[in-house]
C-alpha cells in the first residue's frame, strides 16, 4: 500500500523525537548517546541479517507477533529504544529505522547542540590526540563535539572519521588500495 511521503516523514520525526525525549528524561546526555550507539549497532545487525529485517516488517505476521519479536530480540536495549522499536515493528514501520536514526541525530544536534564524531583507529587515542581531534572538529563544525572511538585493526593505521553522513578516510588500508589503483592505471598494460 503506497504511503504519502509527508505522512511517512511525520512518522519518522515522531519516532525519533519520542525516543530522544524518553532517553533524555531517563538518563540525560549519556543515555541519549547510548541509545544512538545501540541504534547504530542494530542498523548494522539488520543490514547483515535480512531475515530479521524482513520479519520485523512482514505483513504475514500479526502486529502482535512483530511486536513480540522486536521486544524479544531487543530486550537488552535501552527502554527508550526497545519500546519505540516494538511500536515500529507492530505497525510495520521497521524499514524506517535508518531514517529514524537520522532524525534522532538531528534532535541530538538541535536540542543538545552536540555533534557526534565517530573516530576509528588501530589503537586507542591518547588524551592529547583526543583533544586535538575534538578541538579541530568543534572549530570546523561550529558545535560541541562528542567523540565515539572505535578500534579496527583491519585499517592497518591512520584514522577514519565520520559525522552527519560525511566520512574522512585517512586509513593506511585505503591509501594502499588507492596507491595500487594509481599504479595499475599508469602501468603499461600490466595486470594488477
Backbone as a chain_set.jsonl record, in Angstrom:
{"seq": "XXXXXXXXXXXXXXXXXXXXXXXXXXXXXXXXXXXXXXXXXXXXXXXXXXXXXXXXXXXXXXXXXXXXXXXXXXXXXXXXXXXXXXXXXXXXXXXXXXXXXXXXXXXXXXXXXXXXXXXXXXXXXXXXXXXXXXXXXXXXXXXXXXXXXXXXXXXXXXXXXXXXXXXXXXXXXXXXXXXXXXXXXXXXXXXX", "coords": {"N": [[0.844, -1.17, 0.0], [0.71, 2.155, -0.968], [2.373, 4.887, 0.621], [1.896, 8.141, 1.769], [4.434, 10.495, 1.344], [4.799, 12.684, 3.044], [3.338, 11.961, 5.292], [4.789, 9.727, 6.062], [7.262, 10.928, 6.613], [6.533, 12.475, 8.782], [5.949, 10.454, 10.613], [8.513, 9.339, 10.95], [9.906, 11.488, 12.122], [8.423, 11.711, 14.468], [8.865, 9.203, 15.749], [11.653, 9.416, 16.151], [11.763, 11.706, 17.788], [10.2, 10.988, 20.047], [11.725, 8.852, 21.029], [14.139, 10.187, 21.566], [13.316, 12.103, 23.514], [12.461, 10.368, 25.571], [14.859, 9.021, 26.197], [16.451, 11.183, 27.035], [15.001, 12.058, 29.265], [15.241, 9.827, 30.884], [18.049, 9.348, 31.362], [19.589, 11.582, 30.746], [22.157, 13.277, 28.824], [24.084, 11.216, 28.57], [22.516, 8.884, 28.34], [21.116, 9.48, 26.008], [23.192, 9.425, 24.138], [23.946, 6.754, 24.44], [21.674, 5.39, 23.495], [21.784, 6.214, 20.838], [24.158, 4.922, 20.038], [23.372, 2.241, 20.374], [21.295, 2.083, 18.508], [22.74, 2.418, 16.172], [24.252, 0.05, 16.195], [22.168, -1.802, 15.927], [21.227, -1.173, 13.369], [23.422, -2.012, 11.867], [23.355, -4.756, 12.409], [20.848, -5.395, 11.316], [21.332, -4.886, 8.623], [23.014, -6.963, 8.006], [21.569, -9.195, 8.654], [19.154, -10.196, 7.002], [16.881, -11.744, 7.334], [15.913, -11.112, 9.885], [15.408, -8.349, 9.539], [13.42, -8.454, 7.556], [11.444, -9.967, 8.85], [10.606, -8.27, 10.893], [8.998, -6.497, 9.576], [7.209, -7.986, 8.185], [4.186, -8.558, 6.631], [2.796, -10.933, 6.837], [2.994, -11.796, 9.408], [1.25, -11.221, 12.455], [0.481, -7.985, 13.855], [0.94, -8.133, 16.611], [2.667, -10.33, 16.816], [4.94, -9.351, 15.461], [5.602, -7.25, 17.157], [6.151, -8.658, 19.544], [8.36, -10.119, 18.669], [10.237, -8.043, 18.195], [10.441, -7.019, 20.822], [11.57, -9.219, 22.104], [14.01, -9.697, 20.694], [15.346, -7.279, 21.051], [15.593, -6.989, 23.77], [17.681, -6.387, 25.548], [18.302, -3.784, 25.056], [18.245, -0.204, 25.597], [15.416, 1.017, 27.397], [13.985, 3.175, 26.172], [14.642, 2.926, 23.462], [13.934, 0.239, 22.955], [11.11, 0.195, 23.354], [10.18, 1.959, 21.346], [11.126, 0.635, 19.057], [9.591, -1.7, 19.216], [6.994, -0.69, 18.821], [7.316, 0.346, 16.251], [7.807, -2.041, 14.835], [5.394, -3.368, 15.313], [3.632, -1.765, 13.878], [4.575, -2.155, 11.363], [6.621, -0.548, 10.513], [9.358, -0.917, 10.668], [11.289, -0.825, 8.539], [11.848, 1.867, 8.415], [13.835, 2.532, 10.174], [16.526, 3.456, 9.698], [16.106, 6.061, 8.796], [14.835, 7.065, 11.055], [16.949, 6.96, 12.819], [18.558, 8.972, 11.699], [16.857, 11.18, 12.101], [16.839, 11.182, 14.852], [19.514, 11.792, 15.413], [19.479, 14.381, 14.431], [17.837, 15.6, 16.306], [19.525, 15.367, 18.486], [21.565, 17.159, 17.782], [20.103, 19.573, 17.523], [18.738, 19.93, 20.011], [20.609, 19.427, 22.067], [22.854, 20.582, 21.111], [25.005, 19.145, 20.189], [27.426, 17.352, 18.288], [28.098, 14.24, 17.061], [31.053, 12.567, 16.513], [32.376, 9.922, 14.895], [35.235, 8.069, 15.404], [37.672, 6.062, 14.087], [40.38, 4.022, 14.735], [43.515, 2.167, 14.835], [44.641, 1.74, 17.292], [43.92, 2.761, 20.696], [43.043, 6.183, 21.236], [45.224, 8.689, 22.565], [45.091, 11.084, 25.27], [46.001, 13.606, 24.378], [45.822, 13.479, 21.524], [43.098, 12.981, 21.31], [42.122, 15.411, 22.308], [43.115, 17.194, 20.343], [41.745, 16.279, 18.024], [39.07, 16.676, 18.818], [39.035, 19.486, 19.247], [39.658, 20.495, 16.674], [37.507, 19.435, 15.183], [35.323, 20.673, 16.482], [35.872, 23.321, 15.859], [35.671, 23.274, 13.043], [33.014, 22.378, 12.678], [31.494, 24.03, 14.232], [30.162, 23.389, 16.548], [29.671, 21.76, 19.728], [31.523, 18.843, 20.249], [31.255, 15.322, 20.498], [33.245, 12.587, 20.83], [33.152, 9.346, 19.494], [34.79, 6.557, 19.93], [36.339, 3.974, 18.069], [37.935, 0.857, 17.643], [39.725, -0.696, 15.104], [41.52, -3.08, 13.789], [41.892, -3.835, 11.173], [42.266, -1.629, 9.535], [44.891, -1.011, 9.466], [46.429, 1.308, 10.065], [46.478, 4.908, 10.602], [43.511, 6.953, 10.363], [39.932, 7.067, 10.545], [37.244, 9.172, 10.205], [33.894, 10.109, 10.845], [30.839, 11.893, 10.441], [27.496, 13.033, 10.464], [26.821, 11.793, 7.997], [29.051, 12.29, 6.462], [32.38, 11.389, 5.582], [35.758, 10.933, 6.395], [38.442, 9.319, 5.259], [41.422, 8.372, 6.165], [42.918, 6.124, 6.369], [45.487, 3.612, 6.452], [44.949, 1.321, 5.0], [43.084, 2.163, 3.043], [44.656, 4.055, 1.735], [46.66, 2.401, 0.68], [45.141, 0.826, -1.086], [44.318, 2.835, -2.839], [46.855, 3.653, -3.818], [47.611, 1.321, -5.121], [45.669, 1.223, -7.142], [46.307, 3.545, -8.586], [48.89, 2.88, -9.452], [48.283, 0.661, -11.037], [46.733, 1.846, -13.035], [48.586, 3.426, -14.298], [50.427, 1.715, -15.269], [52.015, -0.016, -17.986], [49.906, -1.555, -19.477], [50.065, -3.76, -17.836], [49.018, -6.443, -15.702], [47.112, -6.201, -12.682]], "CA": [[0.0, 0.0, 0.0], [1.542, 3.349, -1.02], [2.287, 5.78, 1.766], [2.19, 9.537, 1.488], [5.777, 10.812, 1.853], [4.692, 13.617, 4.158], [2.893, 11.18, 6.452], [5.928, 8.907, 6.459], [8.253, 11.82, 7.215], [5.999, 12.831, 10.095], [6.137, 9.277, 11.465], [9.945, 9.238, 11.233], [10.236, 12.536, 13.097], [7.76, 11.376, 15.738], [9.625, 8.113, 16.372], [12.932, 9.96, 16.611], [11.526, 12.654, 18.876], [9.747, 10.237, 21.226], [12.88, 8.107, 21.535], [15.074, 11.16, 22.11], [12.754, 12.647, 24.753], [12.475, 9.314, 26.597], [16.255, 8.795, 26.598], [16.893, 12.365, 27.77], [14.329, 12.053, 30.569], [15.724, 8.685, 31.667], [19.439, 9.407, 31.8], [20.299, 12.75, 30.254], [23.001, 13.195, 27.638], [24.72, 9.897, 28.481], [21.53, 7.923, 27.832], [20.85, 9.856, 24.617], [24.315, 8.905, 23.348], [23.889, 5.284, 24.498], [20.607, 4.972, 22.573], [22.323, 6.422, 19.492], [25.104, 3.839, 19.775], [22.616, 0.994, 20.231], [20.588, 2.136, 17.239], [23.763, 2.202, 15.146], [24.552, -1.388, 16.207], [21.005, -2.511, 15.388], [21.234, -0.97, 11.918], [24.455, -2.902, 11.329], [22.829, -6.125, 12.512], [19.748, -5.577, 10.363], [21.893, -4.94, 7.265], [23.653, -8.255, 7.795], [20.603, -10.269, 8.923], [17.954, -9.834, 6.255], [15.728, -12.458, 7.883], [15.401, -10.292, 10.981], [14.857, -7.111, 8.975], [12.174, -8.768, 6.857], [10.456, -10.445, 9.817], [10.073, -7.144, 11.666], [8.035, -5.76, 8.757], [6.477, -8.963, 7.398], [2.737, -8.471, 6.824], [2.253, -12.258, 7.118], [2.923, -11.897, 10.866], [0.311, -10.274, 13.042], [1.181, -6.896, 14.54], [1.359, -8.595, 17.939], [3.832, -11.196, 16.638], [6.081, -8.491, 15.139], [5.938, -6.522, 18.389], [6.785, -9.617, 20.452], [9.678, -10.411, 18.104], [11.105, -6.89, 18.483], [10.683, -6.962, 22.265], [12.48, -10.307, 22.453], [15.324, -9.509, 20.084], [15.982, -6.067, 21.557], [15.332, -6.943, 25.218], [18.806, -5.826, 26.304], [18.489, -2.389, 24.677], [17.665, 0.839, 26.435], [13.945, 1.005, 27.316], [13.509, 4.163, 25.197], [14.827, 2.335, 22.141], [13.171, -1.015, 22.866], [9.679, 0.48, 23.215], [9.928, 2.535, 20.02], [11.318, -0.431, 18.065], [8.436, -2.594, 19.293], [5.872, 0.006, 18.173], [7.61, 0.386, 14.817], [7.588, -3.385, 14.297], [3.956, -3.629, 15.381], [2.98, -1.003, 12.806], [5.198, -2.472, 10.08], [7.481, 0.568, 10.151], [10.767, -1.224, 10.94], [12.187, -0.358, 7.48], [12.131, 3.298, 8.572], [14.789, 2.728, 11.265], [17.673, 4.291, 9.303], [15.639, 7.454, 8.781], [14.592, 7.43, 12.451], [18.293, 7.204, 13.353], [18.953, 10.298, 11.214], [16.021, 12.162, 12.8], [17.321, 11.176, 16.234], [20.763, 12.57, 15.403], [19.115, 15.776, 14.238], [17.365, 16.047, 17.626], [20.73, 15.464, 19.302], [22.236, 18.409, 17.423], [19.249, 20.73, 17.774], [18.365, 20.126, 21.413], [21.77, 19.419, 22.951], [23.955, 21.305, 20.478], [26.124, 18.209, 20.078], [27.674, 16.621, 17.056], [28.851, 13.029, 17.364], [32.052, 12.237, 15.501], [32.898, 8.566, 15.052], [36.658, 8.021, 15.093], [38.172, 4.693, 14.047], [41.837, 3.905, 14.673], [44.02, 0.83, 15.142], [44.884, 1.71, 18.739], [43.175, 3.789, 21.42], [43.576, 7.55, 21.188], [45.694, 9.219, 23.844], [44.368, 12.302, 25.63], [46.437, 14.714, 23.536], [45.227, 13.322, 20.199], [41.66, 13.146, 21.518], [41.903, 16.858, 22.43], [43.376, 17.802, 19.034], [40.645, 15.913, 17.124], [37.864, 17.366, 19.299], [39.164, 20.929, 19.002], [39.576, 20.722, 15.232], [36.138, 19.147, 14.751], [34.461, 21.74, 17.005], [36.159, 24.518, 15.064], [35.14, 23.079, 11.692], [31.57, 22.164, 12.686], [30.834, 25.093, 14.977], [29.338, 22.775, 17.59], [30.369, 20.911, 20.68], [31.713, 17.527, 19.65], [31.455, 14.143, 21.33], [33.922, 11.555, 20.057], [32.836, 7.942, 19.729], [36.005, 5.9, 19.461], [36.242, 2.577, 17.663], [39.21, 0.231, 17.292], [39.598, -1.62, 13.98], [42.878, -3.471, 13.383], [41.97, -4.076, 9.727], [42.626, -0.425, 8.767], [46.354, -1.048, 9.483], [46.973, 2.537, 10.634], [45.743, 6.093, 10.177], [42.279, 7.303, 11.064], [38.696, 7.266, 9.793], [36.301, 9.979, 10.979], [32.635, 10.34, 10.149], [29.756, 12.582, 11.13], [26.426, 13.56, 9.605], [26.883, 11.222, 6.659], [30.316, 12.615, 5.79], [33.427, 10.489, 6.05], [37.145, 11.204, 6.007], [39.152, 8.05, 5.418], [42.87, 8.517, 6.03], [43.491, 4.875, 6.872], [46.548, 3.018, 5.627], [44.327, 0.358, 4.097], [42.532, 2.91, 1.915], [45.762, 4.652, 0.998], [47.301, 1.329, -0.078], [44.247, 0.49, -2.199], [44.415, 3.947, -3.782], [48.17, 3.576, -4.458], [47.569, 0.174, -6.035], [44.854, 1.64, -8.28], [47.102, 4.509, -9.366], [49.968, 2.134, -10.105], [47.701, -0.179, -12.093], [46.273, 2.708, -14.121], [49.725, 4.023, -15.0], [51.323, 0.684, -15.812], [51.892, -0.207, -19.439], [49.123, -2.73, -19.829], [50.318, -4.865, -16.913], [47.922, -6.898, -14.849], [47.217, -5.895, -11.258]], "C": [[0.901, 1.248, 0.0], [1.294, 4.252, 0.19], [2.656, 7.183, 1.323], [3.53, 9.877, 2.113], [5.731, 11.758, 3.038], [4.252, 12.911, 5.438], [4.055, 10.342, 6.975], [7.005, 9.745, 7.144], [7.818, 12.245, 8.612], [6.174, 11.673, 11.085], [7.599, 9.153, 11.889], [10.337, 10.257, 12.294], [9.634, 12.236, 14.463], [8.506, 10.267, 16.463], [10.942, 8.647, 16.949], [12.777, 10.867, 17.811], [11.101, 11.948, 20.166], [10.914, 9.487, 21.855], [13.881, 9.052, 22.203], [14.578, 11.688, 23.457], [12.784, 11.627, 25.886], [13.895, 9.066, 27.102], [16.761, 9.961, 27.44], [16.285, 12.393, 29.17], [14.861, 10.945, 31.474], [17.131, 8.888, 32.207], [20.245, 10.56, 31.252], [21.127, 12.47, 29.013], [23.642, 11.816, 27.481], [23.763, 8.852, 27.908], [21.197, 8.209, 26.37], [21.95, 9.286, 23.714], [24.324, 7.379, 23.331], [22.83, 4.755, 23.529], [21.076, 5.133, 21.128], [23.263, 5.285, 19.112], [24.378, 2.515, 19.561], [21.863, 0.954, 18.906], [21.541, 1.874, 16.078], [24.113, 0.71, 15.046], [23.399, -2.189, 15.609], [20.94, -2.349, 13.875], [22.266, -1.872, 11.251], [23.961, -4.351, 11.326], [21.753, -6.355, 11.464], [20.231, -5.584, 8.914], [22.498, -6.31, 6.972], [22.701, -9.429, 8.018], [19.269, -9.904, 8.274], [16.716, -10.548, 6.771], [15.086, -11.657, 9.007], [14.736, -9.037, 10.439], [13.513, -7.369, 8.303], [11.09, -9.204, 7.835], [9.813, -9.296, 10.584], [9.041, -6.328, 10.889], [7.115, -6.69, 7.96], [4.97, -8.879, 7.663], [2.074, -9.828, 7.076], [2.176, -12.528, 8.622], [1.887, -10.896, 11.355], [1.115, -9.132, 13.681], [1.706, -7.326, 15.912], [2.604, -9.477, 17.853], [5.082, -10.362, 16.321], [6.546, -7.724, 16.373], [6.671, -7.44, 19.361], [8.188, -9.982, 19.975], [10.654, -9.289, 18.435], [11.435, -6.813, 19.969], [11.669, -8.043, 22.702], [13.892, -10.081, 21.944], [16.07, -8.341, 20.72], [15.79, -5.891, 23.065], [16.452, -6.276, 26.01], [19.068, -4.346, 25.975], [17.866, -1.451, 25.703], [16.142, 0.805, 26.297], [13.391, 1.994, 26.283], [13.576, 3.6, 23.782], [13.945, 1.108, 21.96], [11.681, -0.756, 22.628], [9.368, 1.029, 21.824], [10.108, 1.48, 18.935], [10.129, -1.392, 18.052], [7.22, -1.971, 18.607], [6.088, 0.057, 16.664], [7.355, -0.976, 14.174], [6.096, -3.706, 14.249], [3.222, -2.956, 14.221], [3.565, -1.29, 11.426], [6.142, -1.387, 9.59], [8.971, 0.306, 10.392], [11.703, -0.787, 9.812], [12.542, 1.135, 7.581], [13.255, 3.576, 9.573], [15.979, 3.607, 10.876], [17.279, 5.758, 9.295], [15.333, 7.944, 10.189], [15.922, 7.749, 13.127], [18.772, 8.604, 12.942], [18.154, 11.396, 11.911], [16.458, 12.292, 14.254], [18.605, 11.996, 16.344], [20.484, 14.059, 15.21], [18.612, 16.372, 15.558], [18.56, 16.27, 18.555], [21.444, 16.793, 19.043], [21.4, 19.625, 17.808], [19.023, 20.977, 19.264], [19.56, 20.191, 22.361], [22.957, 20.18, 22.373], [25.199, 20.452, 20.318], [26.209, 17.614, 18.687], [28.547, 15.419, 17.423], [29.78, 12.728, 16.196], [32.583, 10.843, 15.821], [34.331, 8.546, 14.552], [37.125, 6.572, 15.179], [39.679, 4.717, 13.852], [42.228, 2.467, 14.987], [44.229, 0.666, 16.647], [44.065, 2.831, 19.39], [43.859, 5.146, 21.282], [44.129, 7.919, 22.555], [44.976, 10.549, 24.074], [44.732, 13.479, 24.743], [45.795, 14.645, 22.151], [43.71, 13.498, 20.267], [41.313, 14.643, 21.583], [42.08, 17.562, 21.08], [42.215, 17.529, 18.073], [39.369, 16.649, 17.524], [37.902, 18.848, 18.973], [39.002, 21.254, 17.523], [38.147, 20.498, 14.725], [35.171, 20.222, 15.234], [34.647, 23.02, 16.212], [35.523, 24.413, 13.678], [33.616, 23.021, 11.66], [30.799, 23.268, 13.407], [29.909, 24.587, 16.065], [30.227, 22.024, 18.556], [30.389, 19.492, 20.111], [31.869, 16.467, 20.74], [32.086, 13.088, 20.431], [33.421, 10.188, 20.472], [33.979, 7.168, 19.096], [35.765, 4.426, 19.177], [37.645, 2.088, 17.308], [38.937, -0.774, 16.173], [41.001, -1.922, 13.451], [43.007, -3.616, 11.868], [42.347, -2.827, 8.935], [44.137, -0.217, 8.726], [47.004, 0.166, 10.146], [46.161, 3.71, 10.136], [44.468, 6.265, 10.974], [41.123, 7.411, 10.079], [37.772, 8.061, 10.706], [35.032, 10.163, 10.156], [31.647, 11.046, 11.061], [28.761, 13.087, 10.101], [26.505, 13.054, 8.169], [28.132, 11.555, 5.872], [31.414, 11.781, 6.421], [34.777, 10.937, 5.515], [37.913, 9.923, 6.303], [40.63, 8.266, 5.113], [43.547, 7.281, 6.603], [44.561, 4.366, 5.921], [45.947, 2.061, 4.607], [43.796, 1.065, 2.853], [43.638, 3.531, 1.078], [46.499, 3.606, 0.16], [46.457, 0.907, -1.28], [44.32, 1.575, -3.265], [45.752, 3.896, -4.534], [48.197, 2.438, -5.477], [46.795, 0.543, -7.299], [45.634, 2.596, -9.184], [48.21, 3.788, -10.12], [49.445, 1.265, -11.241], [47.282, 0.667, -13.294], [47.444, 3.255, -14.931], [50.667, 2.972, -15.581], [51.036, 0.495, -17.3], [51.173, -1.524, -19.745], [49.348, -3.919, -18.923], [49.087, -5.196, -16.09], [48.175, -6.505, -13.402], [46.428, -6.887, -10.448]], "O": [[1.76, 1.385, 0.871], [0.179, 4.362, 0.701], [3.621, 7.379, 0.584], [3.753, 9.585, 3.288], [6.55, 11.642, 3.95], [4.732, 13.222, 6.528], [4.277, 10.258, 8.183], [7.59, 9.318, 8.139], [8.645, 12.36, 9.517], [6.507, 11.89, 12.251], [7.888, 8.891, 13.056], [11.026, 9.921, 13.257], [10.264, 12.479, 15.492], [8.754, 10.372, 17.664], [11.292, 8.359, 18.094], [13.572, 10.804, 18.749], [11.587, 12.277, 21.247], [11.073, 9.489, 23.076], [14.407, 8.751, 23.275], [15.332, 11.716, 24.43], [13.095, 11.97, 27.027], [14.107, 8.916, 28.306], [17.428, 9.749, 28.453], [16.967, 12.712, 30.144], [14.923, 11.111, 32.692], [17.385, 8.629, 33.383], [21.475, 10.522, 31.29], [20.839, 11.548, 28.25], [23.731, 11.304, 26.365], [24.162, 8.029, 27.084], [21.016, 7.282, 25.581], [21.664, 8.732, 22.652], [24.673, 6.775, 22.317], [23.07, 3.776, 22.822], [20.796, 4.279, 20.287], [23.183, 4.746, 18.008], [24.733, 1.751, 18.663], [21.8, -0.089, 18.255], [21.189, 1.189, 15.118], [24.253, 0.173, 13.947], [23.625, -3.146, 14.868], [20.624, -3.307, 13.17], [22.007, -2.431, 10.186], [24.138, -5.074, 10.345], [21.743, -7.389, 10.797], [19.609, -6.219, 8.063], [22.495, -6.763, 5.827], [23.004, -10.549, 7.607], [18.373, -9.37, 8.927], [15.61, -10.019, 6.661], [13.862, -11.539, 9.074], [13.621, -8.701, 10.839], [12.575, -6.588, 8.464], [9.926, -8.842, 7.661], [8.622, -9.337, 10.891], [8.291, -5.552, 11.481], [6.323, -6.219, 7.143], [4.525, -9.102, 8.789], [0.915, -9.877, 7.486], [1.4, -13.374, 9.068], [1.677, -9.852, 10.738], [2.29, -9.301, 14.005], [2.796, -6.922, 16.318], [3.49, -9.392, 18.704], [6.159, -10.636, 16.85], [7.746, -7.57, 16.601], [7.689, -7.055, 19.937], [9.101, -10.136, 20.787], [11.764, -9.544, 18.901], [12.584, -6.567, 20.336], [12.507, -7.806, 23.572], [14.859, -10.256, 22.684], [17.286, -8.404, 20.907], [15.823, -4.769, 23.572], [16.19, -5.66, 27.043], [19.962, -3.731, 26.558], [17.073, -1.858, 26.553], [15.629, 0.588, 25.199], [12.425, 1.678, 25.589], [12.649, 3.789, 22.994], [13.287, 0.956, 20.93], [11.062, -1.416, 21.794], [8.397, 0.608, 21.194], [9.324, 1.433, 17.987], [9.71, -1.845, 16.986], [6.496, -2.66, 17.888], [5.156, -0.163, 15.89], [6.76, -1.058, 13.099], [5.601, -4.249, 13.262], [2.291, -3.53, 13.654], [3.105, -0.732, 10.429], [6.435, -1.305, 8.397], [9.769, 1.241, 10.322], [12.836, -0.404, 10.101], [13.45, 1.601, 6.892], [13.597, 4.736, 9.801], [16.399, 4.439, 11.68], [18.048, 6.608, 9.744], [15.548, 9.118, 10.491], [16.014, 8.692, 13.912], [19.332, 9.333, 13.762], [18.713, 12.432, 12.273], [16.447, 13.387, 14.817], [18.758, 12.799, 17.265], [21.186, 14.9, 15.772], [18.928, 17.516, 15.886], [18.599, 17.24, 19.312], [21.873, 17.467, 19.98], [21.925, 20.595, 18.355], [19.111, 22.116, 19.724], [19.53, 20.927, 23.348], [23.952, 20.4, 23.063], [26.317, 20.967, 20.312], [25.203, 17.406, 18.01], [29.609, 15.576, 18.025], [29.351, 12.646, 15.045], [33.164, 10.615, 16.882], [34.614, 8.953, 13.424], [36.988, 5.931, 16.221], [40.19, 5.349, 12.927], [41.385, 1.651, 15.357], [44.018, -0.414, 17.2], [43.58, 3.734, 18.708], [45.085, 5.241, 21.219], [43.581, 7.518, 23.582], [44.328, 11.073, 23.168], [43.861, 14.274, 24.389], [45.28, 15.648, 21.658], [43.112, 14.099, 19.375], [40.331, 15.083, 20.986], [41.281, 18.427, 20.72], [41.752, 18.438, 17.385], [38.667, 17.186, 16.667], [36.922, 19.407, 18.481], [38.285, 22.188, 17.165], [37.64, 21.287, 13.927], [34.292, 20.643, 14.482], [33.678, 23.724, 15.927], [34.905, 25.365, 13.202], [32.991, 23.544, 10.738], [29.593, 23.42, 13.212], [28.973, 25.281, 16.46], [31.373, 21.695, 18.252], [29.395, 19.012, 19.565], [32.524, 16.687, 21.759], [31.527, 12.735, 19.393], [33.281, 9.903, 21.662], [34.117, 7.131, 17.873], [35.088, 3.727, 19.931], [38.442, 2.832, 16.737], [38.031, -1.601, 16.279], [41.592, -1.105, 12.746], [44.112, -3.528, 11.332], [42.716, -2.943, 7.766], [44.615, 0.67, 8.018], [48.07, 0.022, 10.745], [45.247, 3.533, 9.33], [44.351, 5.793, 12.105], [41.31, 7.797, 8.925], [37.54, 7.67, 11.85], [35.082, 10.346, 8.94], [31.618, 10.831, 12.273], [29.136, 13.513, 9.009], [26.278, 13.816, 7.229], [28.261, 11.139, 4.721], [31.396, 11.499, 7.619], [34.919, 11.273, 4.339], [38.018, 9.499, 7.454], [41.035, 8.333, 3.953], [44.601, 7.366, 7.233], [44.535, 4.66, 4.726], [46.402, 2.008, 3.464], [44.034, 0.613, 1.733], [43.565, 3.533, -0.151], [46.918, 3.901, -0.959], [46.989, 0.66, -2.362], [44.378, 1.274, -4.458], [45.782, 4.075, -5.752], [48.746, 2.588, -6.569], [47.22, 0.211, -8.406], [45.613, 2.458, -10.407], [48.441, 4.059, -11.298], [50.087, 1.146, -12.284], [47.456, 0.251, -14.439], [47.302, 3.519, -16.125], [51.603, 3.31, -16.306], [49.951, 0.81, -17.789], [51.785, -2.482, -20.218], [48.857, -5.007, -19.222], [48.238, -4.345, -15.824], [49.319, -6.481, -12.95], [46.394, -6.795, -9.221]]}, "num_chains": 1, "name": "protein.A"}
